[in-house]
Amino acid sequence: MTTSAREEAPKEHLLRRIFIRVGVLPFFLGIALIVFTIMSDKFLTVQNLVNVGRQSVYLILVSLGQMLVLISGGFDLSVGTVIALSSVVSATVMVAMVPIFPDAVWLAIAIGALAGFGAAIVVGGINGIGVAVFEVSPFIMTLGVSSVGAGLALFLTGGIPVSGLPYEFGNMFGFGRLWGIPVPVIVAAVCIAAMWLFMSRTRLGAQVYAVGGNIKAAHLSAINTKRTLMMAYILCSLIAALTGLLLTARVESGEANLGGTIALESIAACVIAGVSLRGGLGRVENVVLGGFFIILVQNGMNLAQVSSYMQMVLLGALLILAVIFDQLRFRMIMSGR
Amino acid sequence: MTDTPLIQTRGLTRAYPGVIALDHVDFDLKAGEVHVLFGENGAGKSTLISLLAGANTPSEGEILVEGAPVRFASVADAQAAGIYTVFQEFSLIPTMTVAQNMFLGREPGFGPFTDHRAMRRGAQALLDELGFDVPVGETVSHLSRAQQQMVEIAKAFHGDPKVLILDEPTASLTDREVDHLFKTILKLRTQGVAIIYISHRIHEFERIADRVTVLRDGSYIGTTAMADTDEATLVEMMAGRAIRDIYPDIPHQPAEVLLEVDALRAWGVRAASLTARRGEVLGMAGLVGSGKSRLFRSIMGIQSVRGGTVRWKGADITGMATRHVIGAGIYYLSSDRKSEGLDLAKSAWQNLSIDLMMGREARGAMIRPRALRSAAAEIFETVELRDSYRSKAVAQLSGGNQQKVLFAKSFGHDADLFIFDEPTVGVDMGTRAALYRLIGDIAASGKAVIVISSDLPEVLNLAHRVLVMAEGRITAELTGEQRTEDNVLRHFFDETGETA
C-alpha cells in the first residue's frame, strides 16, 4: 500500500492540492465543458456562455445566502419559499400602494420591496430562533417553515398570480440595463462583492466560520453563537427575498410558485463549490462559480436535448456525488494525506 | 515453565508518513505475569497493543506467539490466538443491554432463536465473579462510564483469554471497583494468563505488576522487575529527565483577591466556596465526577447556576453569559480540546485568530490582518509552536501541539484569571514541561491561575494551594507541607455523608 502510493505521489500532488483547496468543482467544470462541447456545437460559444452567466444570477444570489447558513453549520431548505412569499407579499403591497401614491410610483415600489424583505426577516428569524435557541435540527426547522411559508403564499393569493405591477418595476429590475449591463447582473455583482467582504474581512464573517467549525469552541472564545446563527438565517432569507424581487420583476407578477427547486439547486451549487456540509468551510468566489456551473449544466443538457425529467435525475445525482467528494475531501483535510 | 515467552516481538515497527509511532521494539511476555506498559501518551504503548491485538499491522518486524511467528489481519485473528484486548474506546453497542453486549456474536440458543434467560444468567455469573455491580438487563447507554468500562472488561474475560490486554482500565473506576478488578487479574495470573496492563498511575499498578516495560517516543527504553525499581526511577525512564526538571519553581506572591465564590450550587456542585488571588496557582483535585470541573463550568456560564454567588473584582457575575465572563477577564481552557476546544479542520493560525478578534484585538467591525498576524506570531513564540505547524489543519498535529494551540487561544484574550481544566491531558512529557513553564510564567506575571487536574503530581507540584473536591463539595484545603498525595487521596471521598 505504501510503496505504490509513494511512487504516484508527485503526479497526484497538484490535483490533490486543488481538490483539498477548492473541492470538486474544477474537475466537474472541466468534464462538463468537454462533454457538452462534444454533444452540441452551440454550447461553447460566447453568446451561449454570456447567456448562461445572465441566467445564473438568480441561483448565484440564493447560493450566497445558502453558503452563509451552510458555513454556520446548518442548511436552509426554505429559500424557495422565501422567494415565493416575498414575491407575493411585495407584489400585493405594491399593487395596493400604487393608487395611494399615484404620483410617486417609486415610493410604492420601495414600500412593496420593503414588505417583501420584512416577510423574509420574519421567516429567517423563525428559522434562526428554532435552530439557535431551541436547537431544532436545521433540516426539520427549515423544512417545516418551508411548508408554512409556501402555504401562506398560496393562501394570500388564492393560487392566482398577483398582476398589475407598476410598469417601471419590471422595466428596471427585470429587463433594465445600466451602462449596458443588465440590472440583475449589477445587483448580483454588488451582492457578491459585499458578501466576499463580509466573509473574509469582517469579524462577524469570521464568527460565522468559527461557529460552523466548532460551536462549543466558538462559545468558549467569547462568540455570541446564538446571535451569529440568527444572523446567518436572516441574511440568507434576505438574499433569497432579493432574488424573489428580481424574479418578480422578470415575470411582472407576484407568483407563489417561484423558486420551486432552488433549495436543492443552491445546496448543490455550494457543496460542489467546496462548502462543507459540516460547516466552517467555504469561499464566496467558489460558490459564485458553483452557481454558474449548475446553470451551465442545465443549459448544456437543454442544448443536448436531455428531457427535463432526466435533468432532475442528473441534478440529484450530481448533488449526491458532490457530497461524497465532500466527505473524501474532509478526510483528507483532517489526515493531511 | 518453558523458556519460550508467550508473546515476543522482534524489531516491531509501525511507521506513518512523517511519524514513526513504534520504532524497532523488542518486547516479551511470559505466561502468568502482569506486565505493565508504562510511558507518556504518544510513547507508543497504544500502537504496540494495537499491533498485538490485531487492530493494526506492523510495517516492519514480527510478532511471535509461543515461538511461532504470526500475522494478525484482524482483531478476530488475535482472539483466535487467545489475545483479548480492552481498548480505551469502547466497543459496546449503546442501544443493547449489558447481557446482549457480553454475548455479542455468540448468543446462546437454538438455531435462529436466542435464549435470553441463559444469556442474562451467564452475564450475571461473570459480573458477580468479577465483583462488578452492573445490572445485566440495563441498556448500555443508560450506564455510567465506569459501568460501561466494567462491561467492556467483562466482555474480554468472557472469551477465556490466554493473554489479556487492558488499556488504562481504571481510568473511570472507583477504588472499590479497582480492588475487585485487581483481585480478578491476580486470580487470572495464577491460572497462567498473561496480562498486559497499560497505565501511568504508578501507585496503582505497583500493587499488581511483576515487570514494567517503559516506552518513550516510540522506542523501547527498558524492562525491569517491579520489585527492583521505584517511582522516581520509572518516571525518569518515562520522561527522560528528573521530576524537578519538569515542574518549574513558581514564586508564591499572593496579592489581591480576584474571584470569590460563595456557596455556589449547580448541577453536580453543592455549596462550593473558594477564592483565587493574583500571583497564586490554585489547584483543584478530585475524582472524575467530583464536580471540580462543573464548578468552574458554572462560573463560566457553560452550565447554569442554581444558587450562591460569584464575585469578580468585587462585582457580581453569577450566572453571566460565557462571553461576558470572558470579556470580564476570566478564561477557561476546556479539558476536551477535540470537542469543545479546537476547530480541528482549521489551522492553528485560524483557531487563534478568532480569539484575537474577540479578545485582545477586538476593535471595529473589520479584520485587521496585519495586527492579527503579528499578535499571533508573538503568541505562537510564547507557546513554542513551531512555524511549520501553524498553517496545518489542527487535526494533523500531535496531542501536545494541539494543546499548545489551545494555550495560544487563551492568550488571545486579556485575561487576569486562567482556568486550566486538565491542561496536559494526552500531552507528551517534553510538551508538558513547556506548558508548566507557561503556567508558571502566567502566575509569576501577577495573574491568577487555577489548575483543575486528575493528575495528582501535576496539581501538587504546580499549585501553591490545593482544594480537594468530592461529591460536589470542597472537602479540604491544603497548603504548604500539607500538600501530599496521601492527604489529597484521603479527601477524595466525602466523609461527611450529608446529602444536599
Interface residues (C-beta under 8 A of the other chain):
Chain A: T2 S200 R201 T202 R203 L204 A206 Q207 Y209 A210 G213 N214 K216 A217 A218 H219 L220 S221 A222 I223 N224 S276 R278 G280 L281 F330 I333 M334 S335 G336 R337
Chain B: P17 S59 M300 I302 A321 T322 R323 I326 G327 Y332 S334 S339 E340 G341 L342 D343 L344 A345 K346 Q350 N351 S353 I354 D355 M357 M358 G359 A362 G364 A365 M366 I367 K392 A393 A395 Q396 K409 G412 H413
